[in-house]
Amino acid sequence: IDGIAKIPIAPHIAGESQIYLQTQLKAFRSGKRQHEIMSIIASQLSDEDISDLSAWYSSIAITATMPAE
């Protein structure tokens, strides 16, 4: 729930743009964008849920570090 993916095929969403997250969740909800899991989850979200979720995940500060050489 921290926005950092736990499996390699899932994207990290922590720190993403709020507008981007809203757009993608609405696209999953409407069927414009499809994914077997996200489409089901997003279909149950209200506009307020999408606004709240996108605000939460976009507010998470992330720090990127370069790997040691």
Secondary structure, 3 states (H helix, E strand, C coil): CCCCCCCCCCCCCCCCCHHHHHHHHHHHHHCCCCCCCHHHHHHCCCHHHHHHHHHHHHHCCCCCCCCCC
